[in-house]
Amino acid sequence: MSNIIWSISRIGAWLECPLKAKYKYIDKLYVEMPSEALEKGKKLHDYYDKFYDFYEEDIYDAEEKAINYLGIDEEFQKKYMMHALNFREFVILNDVIPHKRESKYYATDIDGDKWIGIIDRVDKIDDEFVKIIDYKTSEGSLNEVSKNKRIMKADGSLFIETSNYLPQLLLYAKIYELAEKEKVKEVGILFTSNQKELSSKEITQEEIDKNWEEMVEKKRQAKEAMKGPYEPKLGKYCFWCEYKDKCPLKVGFK
């Protein structure tokens, strides 16, 4: 157990469904075909990263060069080209070269356990502070009524206080601060399906540290779940579970 590297997704897996987590982390059952959502997310994140490699040559050619370099097929382009167009417009609007991008950072908590944060992008605010940015390939709602569920206001600003994304971003901030010795002052999300402007929020050190304490406590709960019994739990993501054919509940097939 001492060689485990903790993340918000690993903790979530154990707390949401111990049986699924067992299949994934203990039995290490291989899932042959990735879901379309996972494949989309990986390809688009690869594109966002590679785009900046060609950005300084010519921003209007960077899109085509990145697509050609990655070998993204025409079918994928037709389905998800809007993400690429929105990202290019976002880059033009911001005209900021990332301080760091698509990097892994590691930190150790008070229990001596190791954590990882895979951060899409870090921008410099000034000599003292940075901003952490996460790219989301899912849709952020533009409907004011649904802001508490999908976290986007009608004006495009981020209603992040009630968002499930805030703990993740605060966790990234803490891991980054411990790893890089730079202070995080803002976090932001760009929903590339329908946004061209970054939605961001200033955060405090108190928020970062409180969230870190809560995450460490959840990790302790996850470690208890790892001891078994590995009971399946009914959840809203059962239909998309990659192990649903092995689940005794068979909920994913209903």
C-alpha positions in Angstrom: 0.0 0.0 0.0 3.0 2.3 0.6 3.8 2.5 -3.1 0.3 3.9 -4.1 0.2 7.3 -5.7 -3.0 9.0 -4.7 -5.2 11.2 -6.9 -8.7 12.5 -6.7 -9.9 9.9 -9.3 -8.3 7.0 -7.3 -10.0 8.2 -4.1 -13.3 8.7 -5.9 -13.2 5.2 -7.3 -12.8 3.5 -3.9 -15.4 5.6 -2.3 -17.9 5.4 -5.1 -17.7 1.6 -5.8 -15.2 -0.6 -4.0 -15.8 -3.5 -6.5 -15.0 -1.4 -9.5 -11.8 0.0 -7.8 -10.8 -3.6 -6.9 -11.1 -4.6 -10.6 -9.1 -1.6 -11.6 -6.4 -1.2 -9.0 -6.0 -4.7 -7.4 -6.9 -7.1 -10.1 -5.6 -4.7 -12.8 -8.2 -6.0 -15.3 -7.4 -4.7 -18.7 -10.2 -2.9 -20.6 -9.6 -3.5 -24.3 -11.5 -0.6 -25.8 -11.4 2.9 -24.2 -14.7 4.8 -24.1 -15.4 7.4 -26.7 -15.3 10.1 -24.0 -11.8 9.0 -22.8 -10.5 8.8 -26.4 -11.9 12.2 -27.2 -10.4 13.7 -24.1 -6.9 12.3 -24.7 -6.8 13.3 -28.4 -8.0 16.8 -27.7 -5.6 17.3 -24.8 -2.8 16.1 -27.0 -3.9 18.7 -29.6 -4.0 21.6 -27.1 -0.5 20.8 -26.0 0.9 20.4 -29.5 -0.9 23.5 -30.7 1.5 25.6 -28.7 4.5 24.0 -30.4 3.4 25.6 -33.7 1.8 28.7 -32.2 4.8 31.0 -32.4 5.4 30.1 -36.1 1.9 31.1 -37.3 -1.1 30.9 -35.1 -3.4 30.3 -38.1 -1.4 27.4 -39.3 -0.9 25.9 -35.9 -4.2 24.2 -35.9 -3.6 22.3 -39.2 0.0 21.5 -38.3 -1.0 20.1 -34.9 -3.7 18.0 -36.4 -1.3 16.6 -39.1 1.4 16.0 -36.6 -0.9 14.0 -34.3 -2.5 12.1 -37.3 -6.0 13.0 -36.2 -8.4 11.4 -38.7 -11.1 13.3 -40.6 -14.0 11.5 -38.8 -12.7 12.8 -35.5 -12.2 16.3 -36.9 -15.8 16.4 -38.1 -17.2 15.4 -34.7 -14.9 17.6 -32.6 -13.6 20.4 -34.7 -15.4 23.0 -32.7 -13.1 22.2 -29.8 -10.1 23.1 -31.9 -11.6 26.3 -33.3 -12.6 27.5 -29.8 -9.2 26.7 -28.5 -7.5 28.7 -31.2 -9.8 31.7 -30.5 -9.0 31.3 -26.8 -5.3 31.4 -27.5 -5.7 34.5 -29.7 -7.8 36.3 -27.1 -5.4 35.6 -24.3 -2.1 35.8 -26.2 -0.2 34.3 -23.3 2.4 31.6 -23.6 1.9 29.0 -20.8 4.4 29.0 -18.0 4.1 25.2 -17.9 1.7 22.7 -19.7 0.7 19.1 -19.6 2.9 18.2 -16.6 2.8 15.8 -13.7 3.5 17.1 -10.2 4.1 15.0 -7.0 3.7 15.8 -3.3 3.7 14.0 0.0 1.0 14.4 2.7 1.2 14.4 6.5 0.8 10.6 6.5 3.7 10.1 4.2 1.5 9.1 1.3 2.4 10.3 -2.2 0.0 12.3 -4.5 0.0 13.2 -8.1 -1.6 16.1 -10.0 -1.7 16.1 -13.8 -2.1 19.8 -14.7 -3.1 20.9 -18.2 -1.6 24.4 -17.9 0.0 26.9 -15.5 0.2 30.6 -16.4 2.3 33.3 -14.6 0.2 36.1 -13.0 3.3 37.9 -11.8 6.6 37.1 -10.2 4.9 35.7 -7.1 1.7 34.0 -8.2 0.5 31.6 -10.9 -2.9 30.5 -12.3 -3.8 26.8 -12.8 -6.0 26.0 -15.8 -7.9 22.9 -16.6 -9.3 22.1 -20.1 -12.6 20.3 -20.1 -13.9 18.5 -23.2 -17.3 18.0 -21.7 -20.0 20.7 -22.2 -20.3 23.5 -19.7 -23.9 24.7 -19.6 -24.7 28.3 -20.6 -28.0 28.1 -18.9 -28.4 30.2 -15.7 -31.0 27.8 -14.4 -28.6 24.9 -14.4 -25.6 26.7 -13.1 -25.5 24.7 -9.9 -25.3 21.5 -11.9 -23.1 22.5 -14.8 -21.4 25.5 -13.2 -21.6 28.0 -16.0 -23.6 31.2 -15.7 -25.4 32.8 -18.6 -22.6 35.4 -19.0 -20.0 32.7 -19.3 -18.4 33.2 -15.9 -17.6 30.3 -13.6 -20.0 29.4 -10.8 -17.3 27.3 -9.2 -18.3 27.5 -5.5 -20.9 24.8 -6.0 -18.9 22.8 -8.6 -17.5 19.4 -8.3 -14.4 20.7 -10.1 -13.4 23.1 -7.3 -11.9 20.4 -5.0 -9.9 19.0 -7.9 -8.5 22.4 -8.8 -7.7 23.2 -5.1 -6.0 19.9 -4.9 -3.9 20.7 -8.0 -3.0 24.0 -6.4 -1.7 22.4 -3.2 0.3 19.7 -5.0 1.7 22.3 -7.3 2.7 24.6 -4.5 4.4 21.7 -2.6 6.2 20.5 -5.7 7.2 23.8 -7.3 7.4 26.3 -4.4 5.2 28.8 -6.3 2.0 30.2 -4.9 -1.4 29.6 -6.8 -3.7 32.6 -6.8 -6.3 31.6 -9.4 -7.8 28.5 -10.9 -9.7 28.4 -14.2 -11.6 26.1 -16.5 -12.0 26.3 -20.3 -14.9 24.2 -21.7 -13.6 23.9 -25.2 -16.9 22.6 -26.6 -18.6 26.0 -26.2 -16.2 28.5 -24.7 -13.5 30.9 -26.1 -12.9 32.7 -22.8 -11.5 31.3 -19.7 -13.7 31.2 -16.6 -11.6 31.7 -13.5 -11.8 32.3 -9.7 -9.4 33.7 -7.2 -8.6 31.3 -4.4 -7.1 31.8 -0.9 -4.4 29.8 0.9 -7.0 29.0 3.5 -9.2 27.4 0.8 -6.3 25.4 -0.5 -5.2 24.1 2.9 -8.7 23.2 4.1 -9.4 21.3 0.9 -6.0 19.5 1.3 -7.0 18.4 4.8 -10.4 17.1 3.5 -8.7 15.2 0.7 -6.2 13.5 3.1 -9.2 12.4 5.2 -11.0 11.0 2.2 -7.8 9.2 1.3 -7.8 7.6 4.7 -11.4 6.4 4.1 -10.3 5.0 0.7 -7.5 3.1 2.4 -10.1 1.5 4.7 -12.2 0.6 1.7 -9.2 -1.1 0.1 -9.3 -3.7 2.9 -12.7 -5.0 1.7 -15.3 -6.3 1.5 -15.5 -5.2 -2.1 -19.2 -4.6 -2.5 -20.7 -3.0 -5.6 -22.4 0.3 -5.1 -25.2 1.7 -7.2 -24.3 5.0 -8.8 -25.2 7.4 -11.6 -22.2 6.3 -13.7 -23.0 2.5 -13.7 -24.2 2.5 -17.3 -20.7 3.8 -18.5 -18.7 1.5 -16.2 -16.1 -0.4 -18.1 -16.6 -3.4 -15.8 -20.4 -3.5 -15.9 -20.4 -7.0 -17.5 -18.7 -8.3 -14.4 -20.9 -6.5 -11.9 -23.4 -8.7 -10.0 -25.9 -5.9 -9.9 -26.0 -5.7 -13.7 -27.4 -2.2 -13.4 -25.4 -0.9 -16.4 -27.5 -3.0 -18.8 -30.9 -1.7 -17.7 
